[in-house]
Amino acid sequence: MSEQAVTLEKREGIATLTMNRPEKLNAMDETLFTQLAEAIKKVDSDPEVKVVVITGAGRAFSAGADLDFLRRLSEMSLAEAEELLYRFERDVILALRQMPKPVIAAVNGAATGAGLGVVMASDIVIASENAKFGTAYLRIGLAGGFGYSYFLPRLMGYHKAFEIVLLPEVFSANEAEKLGLVNRVVPKEKLMETVYEIAKRLAEGPLKAQALAKINLNVGLNMDLEGALANEARGLALTAHTKDHREGLRAFREKRNPMFRGK
């Protein structure tokens, strides 16, 4: 594809994926969806990448699905539209959550609709103080997608999720933090500095243990206590046999910071 709708930059084990349609507020058309899915797959399989950052170029994170893309959906058969949407949901939203590497959303502006879905699928969300959030689907007569029915009730409870979806108002970064959608709100000029500080800390961590911890948190959302405990026991046993664990114990005894190698 000639249009570079998603850029990929790597440094110090951190891959930054930038949605790059600033003139359209990074609205997601088929090109952006496809390139984002390809970039996610690429960084997931790259052994040099330890942490993934997702952000948007210009003044928005992503304003959601492109209106021309939505129009084309309405011209497809029901089966074709459903298949295409599910492919993008699976290859972007599900892929982000199933990736064992930590994913940080650097929300630099508006994140609505499918853009909000990408935010919710990330593991850590750092928002600029000027960021805005919203579902937006009902405003244009759509039931909604890209993970809202899974993430929102788990993040903030059913009643608040219902309100946000069916009475779709845009809300601020500070409100998003109160609702549990955002980890931290920072001044806009400090956004990427803060994100890379967190990413660097994760990149220097025990990678195998981090991956298993992420998996445990995700599968634990749908397990009973007994199943969650069994899963944790398996993860603890596996990481107890790693070199990073032995290094962690040595560093603790020697009162120094550990030097993890991801092994």
N, C-alpha and C positions, 0 to 999 in steps of 0.2 A: 504493500500500500504506500502511495506517495505521501499522503498527509501524515505528519508526525503528530497524531492526536494524543499520544502518551510518550513521554520521554523517560529514559532510565539512566540514572547516574549511580556509580558505585564508588565508595571510598571508605577505607578502614572497616570493611566488613558490613557496611550499611548501604543498602540499596534504596534509592529514592525514586518512586514512581510519581510523575507529575502529569495530571490530566491537563492537556494543552490545547484548549479551545477558548482562550480568554475572551475573545470577542463575542462568544456565545455563553459566557459564564460557565464554561466547561460542561455545557449540556451534553448528555450522552446520546450519540447517534450510533449506528451500527459500527462505524469505523472506530470510535472511541471504545465502545464495549468490547469489540474484538481485540483491539490492541492492548487494552487493559488486561483482558483475560490471558493473552499471550505473554505479557510482561509478568503477570503473577506466576504463571507456570514456569517461566524462565528463572525467576529469582528463587522459586521454591526448589528447583533442581540444581541450583548453583551452589557448590560447596563453599565458595568464598563468601557468600552472603549469609550473614548471621542474624540480621535484623532488617525489616522492611518498613519504610516510611512512605505514606501516601499523602499527597497534597494536590492543590490545584494552582495553575498559573493565573496571574492577574488578581482580581479582587474577589473571586469566588472559589470555593472548594468544588462544588458542582451543584448546579441548579436543577438537577434531575434529568429526566429523559427529554431529548430534543423533540420539539413539537412536530417537526416533519417526520421524525421516526414514529411518533404516535399516530400520525395521519396514515402512514404506510401500513401500520398494524391494522388499522380499521379497514383497509382495502384487501387484506389477506383473508384467507379462509380462517375459521375459528381454530382449526387444528394447526395450521401453519403459524398463526400468531402465538398460540400457546407453546408450541415447540420452540420457537425462536426465543420467547421470553424466558422459558425455563432454562434453555441453554445458557443465556447470559447470566441468569441468577445462579445457576450451578457453577459456571466457570469463573464468576467474580465473587459473589457473596459466600457461597459454600467453600470455594477454594481458599479464601482468606481465613476462614475459621478452621479449616482442616489442615492448613499449613502449620507444621510444627514450629516455625520460626515466629518470634513476636512481630506483630504488625502495629505500627503507631500511625494514627490519623492526625495530621497537622492541619487543623481546620482554620483556614485563613480568611474565610468569608461565608457566603451562603452555602448551606448544605441541606438540600430539600429533595423530596422524592427518592429516586434511586441514589442520589448523592448521600442522603441520610442513611440509606441502606449500607453503603460502603463504610460510613462512619461507625454504624452499629456493629458491623462485622469485624472491625478492628479490635485489637486487644487493649490498647491504651489510646485515649482521645485527649489531645491537647488543643485547646481552642484559643484563637485570638479574641480579644475583648470585643471586637466588632463582628464576630461570627454570628450567624443567624441560622436557626433550624426550623424545620417544619415537614409535615408529610405531604401536603399539597394535593394529594390524589383526588379527594372529594371535590375540590374546587373545579376540576375539569371532568367530573362525572366518572371517575375510575375508582374501582374497589381498592386498588393499591397492591404493591408487591415489594420485592427485594428485601424481604426479611422482616417487615414491620410486625407481622402477626406473631412471629417467634420472639423477636428481641424486646419490643416495647412492653408487653405484659410482664416479662421477666425483669426488666430494668426498673419499672416504676409501678407495677400493679395494674390490674385490669381496668379499674375505673379511670385512672389518669390516661392510660393508653387509649381507651375508648374516646375520651374527650379530645385528645390530640389528633386522632385519626378522623373522627366524625364531625368535629368542630375545628377544622384545620386553620389554626392561627400560627403565624410565625413567632417563635420565642427566642429570647436572647441567649448568649453564651452563659451568663450567670444563672438563668433559669434552667438551662440544660445541665449545669453542674449540680444544682439542687435536686434535679430529677434523677441523677445518677447516670446520665448519658455522657457526661464529660468528666474526665479526671481532674483537669486543671485549666483555669482561665488565666491567660497572661497578656501583657501589653503586646500589640501587634508587632512592634519592632523586636520583641524578645521571643517570638513564636518559634522560629527555626532553631535559634540558639538553645532554647529549652528542650525542644524535641531531640536535637542531636546529643545533648547531654544525657538524656534518658536512653537514647539508642546506643550510645557508646557504653554506658553502664551495662546494658543488656548484652551487648556484643562481647564484653569482657567477662561475662558470667559463665557458669557451668552449662554448656549448651544442651547436653543430653538431658540433664535434670530439668532445665527450662522447658524443653520440648514435651517431656512427660507431664510436667506440671500443667502446661497448657491443655494437653489432651485430657488430663484428669478433670480439670475445671469444666471443659466442654461436655464430656460424657456425663459428668456428675449432675449436670442440669436435668438430665432425664433418667436418673437412677434413684433407687431407694437407698437408704443409708447402708444397708448390708452390701449392696453392689458397689457403692462408692468406696467403702472401706476395703473391700477385696481388691478393687482397682488400685487404690493407693498403696496397698501392701505390695502389689506386683511392681509398681513404679519405684517404691522405696528399695525393694530388693535389687532391682536392676541397677539403680544408680549407686547402691552401696558397693557395687563391684567396679565402679569407674575410677580412673586415675584422678579425675577432678575431685571426687569425694575424698580420696586419700590426701590430695593436696590441700583441700579445705580443712581437714583435721590437723595436718601439720601446721598450717598457717595459724589456726586457732590456738594451738599449743604454744607456738612461737610468737604470738601476739603481733602478727603482721597481716597485710592484705594478701589474699590468695592470688595465685597466678594460674587461672584456669586455662586449659588448652582445648576444651571441647572433646575430651577423650575419657 
